[in-house]
Amino acid sequence: MTENGKLTQDEIDALLGDTGGEAFQFSELEPDVVGRNFDDSMNMELLLDIPLEVVVELGRTKKKISEVLELTSGSIVELEKMAGEPVDVYVNNKLIAIGEVVVIDEHFGVRIKEIMRPAVKEAGKR
């Protein structure tokens, strides 16, 4: 790991099993563990605790600076989406699903209606 505690690209590739045929070694581990290859299940277990930011977007709008400065407590900001329209679900700023707003007790939630399919890359492009 780097000094700031973040993983390097090589470490991320190793966790995902993309080591280009070479075994990755954690030099910070105890001597009896160094040099041992991690199998896919161990790689997945390491990834499962990584926190992700999940954002549900109810809607957007554009306002001029003067309009934003006029906002006060009780002001209403009208959004581009209509009531009852599907909401977008983002994970780490990437659209992953479409859902509908639900109320559970006194909390809002989202019922996932559709999982987005990854875009297919054109042959030869990365």
N, C-alpha and C positions, 0 to 999 in steps of 0.2 A: 504494500500500500504506500501511497505517497505520504508526505509529512502531514498533509491536511486531512488524512483519513479517507480520502476518496480512492476508488479503484482506478488503476491505469487501464488503458484499452486492452493491453495484453492480458491483464488479470480478468477483465470482463469476458474476453474471447475464451480464455481457459475455462471459466465457469460455465460458459455456454457450450463448451465442447468443441470450439473452433480454434484449435491450436496449430493448424497447418501440419498435422502429423507429428508434432513434437509434444512430449509430455511437459506440462507446466509444473514448476515446483514452487511451493510457498517457502521462501527462505526464512520467514519469521516464525515458522512452526517448530515444535520440538523436534529434536534429531530423529526420533523413531518414526516420525510422520513425513519428514522431508524425503522427496523422491517418490513417494507413493502416488500412483495415478488415481484420480478421483473418478468414480463411475458416474453415469448420468443421474442416478438417483441422488447421489451426494451433491452434484452440481445443482440439481433442482431444489434440494433442501436449503442450500445456501442462498438461493434467489428468493425463496418464499417469504423471507422476513424483510425484504427491501420495501420501504414505504413508497407509495405512489400517491400523487395528488389526483383526486377525482372531483371534477367540476360538472355540475348540471346547469346548462344555460337555458334559462327561461325565455330570454329574448334580448334584443339589443335595440339601441336607438342612437341617433347622432344629435348632439346639441351644440349650439354655439357657446362660446365662453360666457357671453352675457346671460344666456339662459341658465347655465349651470350656477353662476353667481347669484341668480335670483331664487334658487332653491332654498326652501326653509322647511322646518319640521311640519309635516302634514302635506307637503307638496306631492303631487302625483306625477310620476314619469311614465308616459305611455310608451309601450314597447311595440316593435314591429309585428310580433306574433299575436295571433288572436287567441282568446281564451279557449282552452281545450285542444289546441294544436300540440303536436308532439314536441318534446324537449330534446336537446342534444346532450349526450353524455361524453365527456372528454376525460381521458386518462393521460396525465402529463402532456397536456395541450394537443392530444391527438384524438380526433373523433372516433369513438369505438362503438357507440350504440345510439339508438333512438328509443325514447321511452315516453311514458305518460306520468304526470304528477298524481300522486295518491296521498291521502292523509291517513296516518296511522296514529291513533290516539290524538295527541296534540302536536305531532311532528309531521313534516312533509317528507315524502319519499318518492322514489321513481320506480315504476314498473317497467322493466326492459321489454320492449316490443320487437326490436330488431338489432342484431349484432352486425356491424359493418364488416364487409369482406375486405381484406387487404387489397390494395391496388396491385394489379399484375404489372410487373416491370416489363418493358419492351426488351426483346432479346438484344444482348450486347450493351445495354445501358445499366448503370448502377447509380 
